[in-house]
Amino acid sequence: MKTYTLTEEELNELVAERMKQAKEKRTPQGLFKDVGFDDELIPINNKYPKVLKKLNRERAYKPEKHVFNQTPKVFGVDNEISYSKITTHDVHNHIRLLVLNVFGKSQNKEVLPEEYDQAIELYNQLKEWFVSSYDKRLEGLVLEDD
């Protein structure tokens, strides 16, 4: 057995590197976990007070995480109005499925380990495109006050 001499800093770097490698071990179930679509819409919806006001009418948890729909939907006996049909979870799932389709797959477990990095990169690109496109769409909306 060999003996090595390390400084405390070198040891900390080595431990941190090994911990990072252990974290990076990906499984199909958690393939998009670290890059998932979650709070990306909050700052965008917050930029547009009229949009936020309409989204906040809903009884949903964190309505500012929803995708704004200009056409209201009226439902229920008290004629409740909703300006959203799509949540961030829906967007995440659609992007995830689109990425899987690029690889000719329909489930995370079908993606090969050597395809993981490329799948995650594509997911990030599509997520950035969606967020940017959604922001541009809201920027161009002309909304009336209620």
trRosetta pair geometry for C-beta under 8 A, 3 or more apart (Angstrom, degrees):
i j d omega theta_ij theta_ji phi_ij phi_ji
6 10 4.3 -132 -167 89 97 120
6 11 4.7 119 120 -58 131 86
6 14 7.1 -48 -151 -3 156 141
7 10 4.7 96 51 6 78 102
7 11 7.0 -141 92 -5 41 87
8 11 5.6 -55 -149 37 32 114
8 12 6.3 34 152 -20 66 105
9 12 5.7 -53 -148 35 30 111
9 13 6.4 31 153 -18 64 105
10 13 5.7 -53 -148 36 32 112
10 14 6.3 33 153 -20 65 107
11 14 5.7 -55 -147 36 30 113
11 15 6.3 29 155 -17 65 106
12 15 5.8 -54 -145 38 30 109
12 16 6.1 31 155 -20 65 108
13 16 5.7 -55 -145 38 29 112
13 17 6.3 31 155 -21 64 107
14 17 5.8 -53 -148 34 28 112
14 18 6.4 25 155 -15 63 107
15 18 5.8 -57 -148 39 31 109
15 19 6.2 32 153 -20 65 107
16 19 5.7 -54 -146 37 30 112
16 20 6.3 34 153 -22 64 105
17 20 5.7 -53 -150 33 30 113
17 21 6.5 32 152 -19 63 104
18 21 5.6 -51 -149 34 34 113
18 22 6.5 34 152 -19 64 104
19 22 5.7 -54 -151 35 33 112
19 23 6.4 33 150 -19 65 105
20 23 5.6 -55 -149 37 32 111
20 24 6.2 32 154 -22 66 109
21 24 5.7 -56 -145 35 30 112
21 25 7.4 51 151 -41 57 87
22 25 6.0 -33 -169 -4 37 115
26 30 6.4 -142 -154 87 71 93
26 31 6.0 71 175 -109 120 57
26 113 7.5 153 73 -135 102 82
26 116 5.2 140 76 -158 151 150
27 30 5.1 61 58 29 88 95
27 31 7.3 -106 92 -54 43 67
28 31 5.6 -10 -152 -42 36 113
28 107 7.8 41 171 138 129 85
28 108 4.3 139 175 131 87 95
28 109 4.1 95 143 -96 162 52
28 110 7.8 104 -138 13 138 34
28 111 6.3 154 -120 48 95 94
29 108 6.5 129 -87 100 26 144
29 109 7.6 20 -56 -71 64 88
30 33 4.0 -27 -164 -12 81 135
30 34 7.7 58 162 -20 96 81
31 108 4.9 -169 11 -154 134 117
31 111 6.4 75 -117 57 157 146
31 116 6.3 -134 -139 -134 97 91
31 119 6.6 -20 171 106 124 136
31 120 7.2 -143 169 -71 79 92
32 35 5.6 -80 -162 62 67 92
32 36 5.4 100 136 -77 89 77
32 92 7.4 151 129 -174 135 100
32 96 5.5 -114 0 -106 167 107
32 99 7.7 138 -81 53 130 154
32 108 7.5 -119 -2 -108 97 125
32 119 7.8 -94 -72 134 91 105
32 120 6.9 177 -105 -109 63 76
32 123 5.6 -164 -123 -142 111 167
33 36 5.9 -23 -148 -26 24 117
34 120 7.8 9 68 -142 102 129
35 120 5.6 139 -2 -159 151 91
35 123 5.4 108 110 105 137 125
35 124 5.5 -83 -161 -72 136 88
35 127 7.1 -162 159 -6 98 156
36 92 5.4 22 -165 -137 85 133
37 40 6.0 -65 -153 16 75 126
37 88 5.2 -156 131 180 96 91
37 89 7.8 174 86 -92 100 23
37 91 5.1 -107 129 99 159 103
37 92 3.7 -158 43 -78 106 86
37 95 6.4 112 -30 26 134 140
37 127 5.7 -163 -84 -127 98 114
37 130 7.8 -18 -114 77 138 145
38 65 7.6 -43 170 -144 49 126
38 88 5.9 94 -139 140 22 145
38 92 7.5 35 -60 -67 55 134
39 42 4.9 -26 -174 4 80 125
39 65 6.8 -69 -116 -109 50 105
39 88 7.5 0 -65 -117 23 170
40 43 7.7 -61 -175 30 36 94
40 44 7.4 20 144 -3 65 116
40 88 7.1 142 40 -132 86 124
40 127 6.9 -170 -58 175 171 104
40 131 5.0 -88 161 -99 125 128
41 44 5.4 -68 -155 47 49 112
41 45 5.5 44 153 -19 85 108
41 64 7.1 176 113 148 92 64
41 65 5.6 112 66 -149 114 43
41 66 7.2 -143 115 57 152 17
41 67 6.8 -106 -123 -80 154 60
41 88 5.9 -149 10 -82 123 107
41 91 7.9 131 -43 12 127 159
41 131 7.3 -141 -78 -121 61 86
41 134 6.9 -54 -114 124 95 155
42 45 6.2 -58 -141 40 25 104
42 46 6.1 26 159 -21 62 112
42 62 7.8 -49 -92 -176 110 111
42 64 5.1 63 -124 128 72 113
42 65 6.0 -16 -65 -83 86 68
43 46 5.5 -57 -143 39 31 116
43 47 6.7 44 154 -33 62 98
44 47 5.8 -47 -160 17 33 115
44 48 7.6 1 154 5 60 104
44 131 6.7 -164 -45 -165 144 83
44 134 6.2 63 149 109 162 108
44 135 4.9 -112 -134 -90 121 88
44 138 6.6 130 163 31 101 151
45 48 6.4 -76 -159 47 37 94
45 51 5.7 -128 -150 114 73 118
45 52 5.4 119 154 -83 89 83
45 55 6.2 -17 -166 13 135 161
45 64 4.7 178 90 -160 141 79
45 65 7.9 -116 10 -63 148 19
45 66 7.8 75 -85 59 155 60
45 68 6.8 148 -114 -39 101 114
45 138 7.6 -143 -100 -115 49 165
46 52 6.1 61 -106 -80 39 139
46 64 6.5 36 -57 -159 82 134
47 135 7.6 37 48 -140 149 95
47 138 7.5 111 79 112 107 135
48 51 3.9 40 106 17 117 118
48 52 6.4 155 88 -17 64 87
48 138 5.1 -119 -30 164 158 122
48 139 7.8 -132 -76 -81 123 44
48 141 7.6 54 -156 56 149 120
49 52 5.5 -57 -143 40 32 112
49 53 6.1 39 157 -26 67 104
50 53 5.6 -48 -147 31 31 115
50 54 6.7 28 155 -15 62 104
50 143 4.3 162 134 83 142 137
50 145 7.1 -104 -121 -92 112 61
51 54 6.0 -61 -155 38 31 107
51 55 6.2 26 152 -16 67 110
51 68 4.9 -53 -158 -93 109 159
51 138 5.8 -15 -61 -147 158 120
51 141 7.3 91 -71 71 110 148
51 143 6.9 178 -63 -27 65 161
52 55 5.7 -56 -143 40 32 110
52 56 6.0 33 158 -23 66 110
52 64 6.2 10 -130 -106 91 100
53 56 5.9 -58 -146 35 25 112
53 57 7.6 44 150 -37 56 90
53 146 7.4 -161 129 18 124 117
54 57 6.0 -36 -168 1 38 116
54 68 7.0 79 84 -139 120 109
54 72 7.8 -118 -165 -88 118 103
54 83 4.4 32 147 -3 111 164
54 143 7.4 -113 -28 -163 137 146
54 146 7.5 135 -89 -30 85 131
55 58 6.4 -45 180 12 49 112
55 63 4.3 166 156 140 89 109
55 64 5.9 113 113 -87 141 47
55 66 5.8 174 -146 59 117 112
55 68 6.1 -82 -66 -94 111 91
55 83 5.9 -97 -81 72 54 116
55 84 6.1 51 -124 -32 87 128
56 63 5.5 168 -93 68 38 136
56 64 7.3 13 -71 -56 84 84
57 63 7.7 180 46 -178 46 172
57 80 8.0 163 146 -172 102 81
57 81 6.0 -13 130 80 147 93
57 82 7.5 -159 93 -102 106 40
57 83 7.0 85 44 2 117 105
58 63 4.5 141 59 -106 113 136
58 66 7.3 26 41 5 158 159
58 82 5.4 63 -98 -123 109 83
58 83 7.3 -122 -42 34 113 74
58 84 6.5 -55 -44 37 157 112
59 80 7.6 -32 -11 -162 110 147
60 63 4.8 112 68 -83 103 82
60 66 6.6 71 87 -49 154 134
60 84 7.4 -76 14 75 154 130
60 87 7.7 -153 -176 -94 147 115
62 65 4.5 33 130 1 110 116
62 66 8.0 153 115 -24 70 81
63 66 5.3 -37 -167 8 58 121
63 84 6.8 167 -160 20 90 149
65 87 6.4 31 115 -161 97 82
65 88 4.8 -65 169 -15 100 121
66 84 3.7 32 153 -164 137 159
66 86 6.6 131 -167 84 78 55
66 87 5.4 -51 -107 -105 75 59
66 88 7.4 -106 -89 -27 32 72
67 84 6.1 137 67 -140 52 98
67 85 7.7 -42 71 58 99 59
67 86 4.0 -12 41 82 123 112
67 87 7.4 -139 3 -81 84 12
67 88 7.9 142 -37 -69 85 52
67 90 7.7 -90 5 70 123 120
67 91 6.6 127 -48 -56 126 120
67 134 6.8 -101 -131 -131 95 131
68 83 5.9 -7 -151 140 72 109
68 84 6.2 -61 -107 -83 32 92
68 138 6.5 82 47 -97 138 109
69 72 7.7 143 100 -85 95 31
69 73 7.5 22 93 -17 139 101
69 82 8.0 33 53 127 119 78
69 83 5.4 -175 59 176 73 57
69 84 5.6 155 7 -98 98 34
69 85 5.7 40 -33 4 152 90
69 86 7.3 119 -50 14 109 94
70 83 7.5 20 -102 -156 13 100
70 141 6.7 -163 -92 -134 121 126
70 143 7.7 -141 -130 -97 93 95
72 81 4.8 -14 -173 -165 128 105
72 82 6.7 138 -160 66 72 39
72 83 5.6 -43 -102 -84 74 73
73 81 7.2 140 70 -157 44 54
73 82 4.8 -26 62 62 97 95
73 83 7.8 174 17 -80 78 26
73 85 6.9 79 -12 -67 148 101
74 79 5.2 -12 -170 -160 111 77
74 80 7.1 151 -153 74 56 39
74 81 5.6 -26 -96 -96 71 69
74 82 8.0 176 -81 18 25 73
75 79 7.7 132 59 -137 17 32
75 80 5.9 -35 69 63 68 89
75 82 6.8 -8 21 4 110 115
76 79 6.6 -130 77 -39 81 15
76 80 4.5 29 39 15 134 105
82 85 7.4 99 126 -68 122 62
84 87 7.4 81 154 -72 122 60
86 90 4.7 -120 -155 76 76 145
86 91 6.5 82 164 -50 113 85
87 90 5.1 110 52 1 65 98
87 91 7.4 -125 103 0 41 86
88 91 5.4 -50 -149 37 41 113
88 92 6.2 47 150 -23 69 102
89 92 5.6 -50 -148 34 32 114
89 93 6.4 30 155 -18 64 106
90 93 5.9 -58 -150 37 30 109
90 94 6.4 28 154 -18 65 107
91 94 5.8 -56 -148 37 31 110
91 95 6.3 27 156 -15 66 107
91 130 6.3 139 -168 162 121 155
92 95 6.0 -61 -149 39 28 107
92 96 6.1 30 154 -21 65 110
93 96 5.5 -52 -143 37 31 115
93 97 6.2 29 158 -17 65 106
94 97 5.9 -55 -146 38 29 108
94 98 6.3 31 154 -21 63 106
95 98 5.6 -55 -148 36 32 113
95 99 6.4 34 153 -19 65 103
95 123 6.0 95 145 -145 112 76
95 126 4.9 159 -145 112 105 128
95 127 5.9 52 -150 -71 165 75
95 130 6.8 -87 -77 -25 123 148
96 99 5.8 -55 -153 34 30 111
96 100 6.5 28 151 -17 64 106
96 108 7.6 -34 -179 -71 116 99
96 123 6.9 21 -94 -118 56 117
97 100 5.5 -52 -146 38 34 113
97 101 6.3 39 153 -23 65 104
97 106 7.7 10 -144 -149 86 58
98 101 5.6 -53 -149 34 31 114
98 102 6.8 41 150 -27 62 97
98 126 6.3 161 88 -142 134 163
99 102 5.7 -47 -157 22 35 115
99 103 7.2 17 151 -3 63 104
99 119 5.3 96 165 -160 121 82
99 122 5.1 142 -125 102 100 117
99 123 5.0 -18 -71 -73 153 82
99 126 6.8 -136 -62 12 95 147
100 103 6.0 -68 -160 45 37 102
100 105 4.4 -93 -173 85 87 93
100 106 6.0 106 139 -116 130 16
100 107 7.0 114 -152 8 148 9
100 108 7.0 -89 -92 -74 124 47
100 110 7.4 81 -157 63 107 111
100 111 6.9 -101 -119 -60 80 109
100 119 7.7 39 -79 -141 52 122
101 104 7.3 43 -169 -80 37 21
101 105 7.3 -116 -73 58 25 53
101 106 7.5 44 -81 -91 68 59
102 119 8.0 166 69 -114 116 74
102 122 6.2 -122 55 175 162 163
103 110 7.9 160 111 109 117 99
103 111 6.0 51 105 -112 163 87
103 115 5.8 87 -126 179 141 150
103 119 6.5 -27 -37 -90 140 107
105 108 7.9 100 137 -88 136 14
105 110 3.9 173 -143 92 116 123
105 111 5.6 -111 10 -65 173 69
106 110 6.8 53 42 18 56 150
107 110 5.0 99 65 -5 79 104
108 111 5.9 -46 -167 11 46 113
111 115 5.1 -126 -174 84 89 121
111 116 6.5 110 136 -80 121 62
111 119 5.7 0 -151 -52 146 160
112 115 4.6 87 61 4 81 107
112 116 7.8 -113 99 -31 49 74
113 116 5.7 -19 -161 -19 43 117
115 118 5.5 -67 -162 50 59 110
115 119 5.5 63 142 -30 86 108
116 119 5.7 -62 -147 36 26 111
116 120 6.3 22 159 -17 65 108
117 120 5.9 -56 -148 37 30 109
117 121 6.3 31 154 -20 65 107
118 121 5.6 -52 -146 36 32 114
118 122 6.3 32 155 -18 65 106
119 122 5.8 -55 -148 38 29 110
119 123 6.4 35 151 -23 63 105
120 123 5.5 -49 -147 32 33 116
120 124 6.5 35 153 -19 64 103
121 124 5.8 -54 -153 34 31 112
121 125 6.5 31 151 -19 64 106
122 125 5.6 -53 -148 35 34 113
122 126 6.3 29 156 -15 67 107
123 126 6.0 -60 -149 40 28 107
123 127 6.1 30 153 -22 65 109
124 127 5.6 -55 -144 36 30 113
124 128 6.3 30 157 -18 65 105
125 128 5.9 -55 -149 36 28 110
125 129 6.4 29 152 -19 63 107
126 129 5.5 -52 -146 37 33 114
126 130 6.3 36 154 -22 66 104
127 130 5.8 -53 -149 34 30 111
127 131 6.4 27 155 -17 64 107
128 131 5.9 -55 -146 38 30 109
128 132 6.2 28 157 -16 65 111
129 132 5.9 -60 -147 41 27 110
129 133 6.0 24 158 -17 65 112
130 133 5.8 -60 -144 40 26 109
130 134 6.1 27 158 -20 65 109
131 134 5.8 -54 -145 36 27 111
131 135 6.4 29 154 -20 62 107
132 135 5.8 -55 -150 35 29 113
132 136 6.5 28 153 -17 64 106
133 136 5.7 -53 -147 37 32 111
133 137 6.3 36 152 -23 64 105
134 137 5.6 -52 -150 33 31 115
134 138 6.5 26 155 -14 65 105
135 138 6.0 -58 -149 38 30 106
135 139 6.2 36 152 -27 64 108
136 139 5.5 -52 -147 31 31 118
136 140 6.7 20 159 -11 63 108
137 140 6.3 -70 -157 40 28 103
137 141 6.9 40 149 -40 64 101
138 141 5.6 -41 -152 8 40 119
